[in-house]
């Protein structure tokens, strides 16, 4: 019986030591991960609006090539910073994988919207009509006067289809 009590005590001690070691390992691992600094990814391929500095934002201006409401404009182009304010609730942002934010929106017919390309390559964006938006640029376009019964525009980005849905109100 005495032998059995000694064996039980040894088992309890071993279990206790194992638990303490596991707890120490968990604390050490947790401290290592919490001490790592998280820095925003500044790769051109993955930088989004949140990665841009105020200086970057002031240097970007609208892509006024074909399709823009400001086609060929040199004096009346809008800066990125101003466009972010003016089109805050009328902007669709495209990331490096052609995913959008937001991906479902509702606008009125003939509304000017901002197509915001946050990647390092030109994008062909279809919003009823195809628009080419240069890298790290944006284009202001007017939604087509909807003649569709569904009043829905499916947005495509390069080869990715239906990346966003625009519900159009009259």
C-alpha positions in Angstrom: 0.0 0.0 0.0 2.9 2.3 0.8 4.4 1.5 -2.5 1.2 2.3 -4.2 1.0 5.7 -2.5 4.6 6.5 -3.5 3.8 5.5 -7.1 0.7 7.8 -7.1 2.7 10.7 -5.7 5.3 10.2 -8.4 2.6 10.2 -11.1 1.1 13.4 -9.7 4.5 15.1 -9.6 5.3 14.1 -13.2 1.9 15.3 -14.3 2.4 18.6 -12.4 5.9 19.1 -13.9 4.5 18.4 -17.4 1.7 21.0 -16.9 4.2 23.6 -15.6 6.5 23.0 -18.6 3.6 23.3 -21.1 2.4 26.5 -19.5 6.0 28.0 -19.6 6.3 27.1 -23.3 2.9 28.7 -24.0 3.9 31.9 -22.2 7.3 32.1 -24.0 5.7 31.5 -27.4 3.0 34.0 -26.7 5.7 36.6 -25.7 7.7 36.0 -28.9 4.7 36.5 -31.2 3.5 39.6 -29.3 7.0 41.2 -29.5 7.1 40.9 -33.3 6.4 44.2 -34.9 3.7 44.2 -37.6 4.6 46.4 -40.5 2.3 47.2 -43.4 3.3 45.5 -46.6 4.7 48.1 -48.9 5.1 45.8 -51.9 3.6 47.6 -55.0 1.6 44.5 -55.6 -0.3 44.5 -52.2 -0.4 48.1 -51.1 -3.9 49.4 -50.6 -5.2 52.8 -49.6 -4.3 52.2 -46.0 -0.7 51.8 -46.9 -0.5 55.1 -48.7 1.1 58.1 -47.1 -0.4 61.6 -47.2 2.3 62.5 -49.7 1.5 59.6 -51.9 -2.2 60.5 -52.0 -1.5 64.1 -53.1 0.7 62.9 -56.0 -2.0 60.7 -57.5 -4.4 62.3 -60.0 -7.2 60.9 -62.1 -6.6 58.8 -65.1 -8.3 61.0 -67.7 -7.9 58.6 -70.6 -10.9 57.4 -72.6 -13.9 56.7 -70.5 -13.3 59.3 -67.8 -15.8 62.1 -67.4 -12.7 64.3 -67.6 -11.3 62.8 -70.8 -8.3 64.8 -72.0 -8.6 67.3 -69.2 -5.4 68.8 -68.0 -6.4 71.6 -65.7 -9.6 70.1 -64.3 -8.3 66.8 -63.1 -9.1 65.8 -59.6 -6.4 64.7 -57.1 -6.7 61.4 -55.3 -7.1 63.1 -52.0 -10.0 65.2 -53.3 -11.6 62.3 -55.1 -11.5 60.3 -51.8 -13.6 63.0 -50.2 -15.9 63.8 -53.2 -16.6 60.1 -54.0 -16.3 58.7 -50.5 -19.7 56.9 -50.8 -19.4 56.4 -54.6 -16.1 54.5 -54.9 -15.3 50.9 -55.8 -11.7 49.9 -54.9 -10.0 47.1 -56.8 -7.1 45.2 -55.1 -4.2 43.3 -56.6 -6.4 40.2 -57.1 -9.2 42.2 -58.8 -11.4 41.8 -55.6 -13.5 44.8 -54.8 -14.5 46.8 -51.8 -17.4 47.2 -51.4 -18.7 44.4 -53.6 -22.4 45.3 -53.5 -23.5 48.9 -53.8 -26.6 50.9 -54.8 -26.4 54.1 -56.9 -28.8 56.2 -58.9 -28.8 56.3 -62.7 -26.2 58.5 -64.3 -24.2 58.8 -61.1 -20.5 59.5 -61.3 -18.5 56.8 -59.5 -14.8 56.4 -58.7 -13.1 53.2 -60.0 -10.0 53.0 -57.8 -7.2 50.7 -59.0 -4.9 49.8 -56.1 -2.5 47.5 -58.0 0.7 48.0 -59.9 -0.8 46.9 -63.3 -3.5 48.4 -65.5 -6.9 47.0 -65.1 -9.7 46.6 -67.6 -12.9 47.2 -65.6 -16.3 46.6 -67.1 -19.1 48.6 -65.7 -21.6 48.3 -68.6 -18.7 49.5 -70.7 -15.0 48.6 -70.6 -12.7 51.1 -68.9 -8.9 50.8 -68.6 -7.5 52.2 -65.3 -3.8 52.8 -65.0 -1.7 51.3 -62.1 -2.2 53.1 -58.8 -4.7 55.4 -60.4 -8.5 55.9 -60.6 -11.1 56.9 -63.1 -14.3 58.8 -62.6 -17.1 57.3 -64.8 -20.8 57.8 -65.1 -23.1 54.8 -64.7 -25.0 54.1 -67.9 -28.6 55.1 -68.0 -30.0 51.6 -67.2 -32.3 50.2 -69.8 -32.1 46.7 -68.3 -35.2 45.4 -66.5 -33.1 43.9 -63.7 -31.5 47.3 -62.9 -28.3 45.4 -61.9 -24.8 46.0 -63.3 -22.3 43.1 -62.8 -18.7 44.5 -62.6 -15.8 42.6 -64.1 -12.1 43.2 -63.5 -9.7 41.8 -66.2 -10.6 38.1 -66.4 -12.5 38.0 -63.1 -16.2 38.2 -63.6 -18.9 39.5 -61.3 -16.5 40.9 -58.7 -19.0 43.5 -57.7 -22.7 44.2 -58.1 -24.2 47.6 -58.6 -27.9 48.0 -58.0 -29.2 51.0 -60.0 -32.1 53.1 -58.8 -33.9 55.6 -61.0 
